Amino acid sequence: MKKVEFVFDEKEDFLAKLKELVDAGISPKDIRVITPVPVHEVDEILGTHPHKSKIKYFTLVGALTGFITGYALTTYTHLSWEDPPLIVGGKPLVGVLPFFVIAYELTILFGGIATFIGLLILSGLPSIKRIISPEDYGNKFVIQVKGESVEEIESLLKAKEEA
């Protein structure tokens, strides 16, 4: 597959050409956009919308694991105290409120660690090939269109102009 590149200095020219390409019938899947700054109008023109992140599930699982681990750790430690026997002064052996502090701290810790791990997994890091683009355009706005041939893309644009 060959690709055609359109390079622009101005954002307005870039957006006009992108709209023209989409209106000419070129599939948004065949268009790759490189910009020096985030351009939110591109999502509207191409009809792509950012998907909802799945990172919240990593955080939830990590937080629940931390909470359960916190209570299990404190309960097991308290109940396994044998020699000398733990003096509780008439209070229950397994208290909810005193153990909540440890459970809360481990909830925050495990949730944070799970979020970081989820970020690495979902973003595909560490992958240097995905971080650094082989092409460097500086402050230019670039549209790359994949097609069978350059002539095919130009014929679509000419057909749109004639109509």
C-alpha positions in Angstrom: 0.0 0.0 0.0 1.2 3.4 -0.9 0.4 6.6 1.1 0.0 10.2 0.1 1.0 12.9 2.5 -0.5 16.4 2.8 1.6 18.8 5.0 0.1 22.0 6.3 1.4 25.0 8.3 -2.0 26.2 9.4 -4.7 24.3 11.3 -7.6 25.8 9.2 -6.1 24.5 5.9 -5.4 21.1 7.5 -9.0 20.8 8.7 -10.4 21.9 5.4 -8.4 19.3 3.5 -9.3 16.6 6.0 -13.0 17.4 5.6 -12.5 17.4 1.8 -10.9 13.9 1.9 -13.6 12.4 4.1 -16.3 14.0 1.8 -14.6 12.5 -1.2 -15.3 9.1 0.1 -12.0 8.1 1.6 -12.5 5.8 4.6 -11.5 7.3 8.0 -9.6 4.0 8.6 -7.3 4.9 5.7 -6.4 8.3 7.1 -3.7 8.9 9.6 -3.3 12.3 11.2 -0.2 13.8 12.8 -0.5 17.1 14.7 1.8 19.1 16.9 -1.0 19.8 19.3 -4.3 18.1 20.1 -6.9 19.0 17.5 -10.4 17.9 18.8 -12.1 18.7 15.5 -10.4 15.7 13.9 -12.5 13.3 16.0 -15.6 15.1 14.8 -14.6 15.1 11.1 -13.4 11.4 11.1 -16.4 10.3 13.2 -14.1 8.7 15.8 -14.7 9.3 19.4 -12.4 8.5 22.2 -13.3 5.2 23.8 -14.0 4.9 27.5 -11.0 3.7 29.4 -10.9 0.4 31.1 -8.4 1.6 33.7 -11.2 2.0 36.3 -11.5 -1.8 36.4 -7.9 -2.2 37.3 -8.3 0.4 40.1 -11.4 -1.3 41.4 -9.9 -4.8 41.5 -6.7 -3.4 43.2 -8.7 -1.4 45.8 -10.9 -4.4 46.7 -7.9 -6.6 46.9 -6.2 -4.1 49.2 -9.3 -3.8 51.4 -9.7 -7.5 51.8 -5.9 -8.0 52.3 -5.9 -5.3 55.0 -8.7 -6.9 57.0 -7.3 -10.4 56.5 -3.8 -9.3 57.5 -4.9 -7.6 60.7 -7.4 -10.3 61.7 -4.9 -13.1 61.1 -2.1 -11.3 63.0 -4.5 -10.6 65.9 -5.8 -14.2 66.1 -2.4 -15.9 65.7 -1.0 -14.1 68.8 -0.4 -17.0 71.2 2.5 -16.5 73.5 1.8 -14.5 75.6 -1.9 -14.3 75.0 -3.1 -10.9 73.8 -4.9 -8.9 76.5 -7.9 -7.2 75.0 -9.6 -5.9 78.2 -13.0 -7.3 77.5 -13.2 -5.9 73.9 -13.9 -8.2 70.9 -10.9 -10.0 69.5 -11.6 -8.8 66.0 -12.6 -5.2 66.0 -13.9 -3.5 62.9 -13.0 0.1 63.6 -9.3 -0.4 64.6 -8.7 -2.7 61.6 -10.3 -0.3 59.2 -7.3 2.0 59.3 -5.0 -0.7 57.9 -7.6 -1.8 55.4 -8.1 1.8 54.2 -4.4 2.3 53.7 -3.9 -0.9 51.8 -7.0 0.0 49.7 -5.3 3.2 48.6 -1.9 1.5 48.1 -3.1 -1.5 46.1 -5.5 0.7 44.0 -2.7 3.0 43.1 -0.3 0.2 42.1 -3.1 -1.6 40.1 -3.8 1.7 38.3 -0.2 2.1 37.3 0.1 -1.5 36.1 -3.2 -1.1 34.2 -1.8 2.1 32.6 1.3 0.2 31.4 -0.8 -2.7 30.1 -3.4 -0.7 28.3 -1.0 1.8 26.7 1.3 -1.0 25.5 4.3 0.5 27.4 7.2 0.1 27.4 7.4 0.1 23.6 9.8 2.5 22.1 8.4 2.0 18.6 5.0 3.3 19.7 6.4 6.3 21.6 8.8 7.7 19.0 7.4 8.2 15.5 9.9 7.5 12.8 8.8 10.6 10.9 9.3 14.0 12.4 7.3 16.9 11.1 8.0 19.5 13.7 5.2 22.0 13.9 3.4 20.8 10.8 -0.1 19.3 10.5 0.1 16.1 8.4 -2.6 13.9 6.8 -1.4 10.5 5.5 -3.8 8.7 3.3 -3.3 5.0 2.5 -4.6 3.7 -0.9 -3.8 1.3 -3.7 -2.2 4.1 -5.6 -1.7 7.8 -5.6 -3.8 8.0 -8.8 -6.8 6.4 -6.9 -6.7 9.1 -4.2 -6.3 11.9 -6.7 -9.2 10.5 -8.9 -11.5 10.5 -5.8 -10.5 14.2 -5.1 -11.1 15.2 -8.8 -14.5 13.4 -8.9 -15.5 15.3 -5.8 -14.4 18.6 -7.3 -16.4 17.9 -10.5 -19.5 17.1 -8.7 
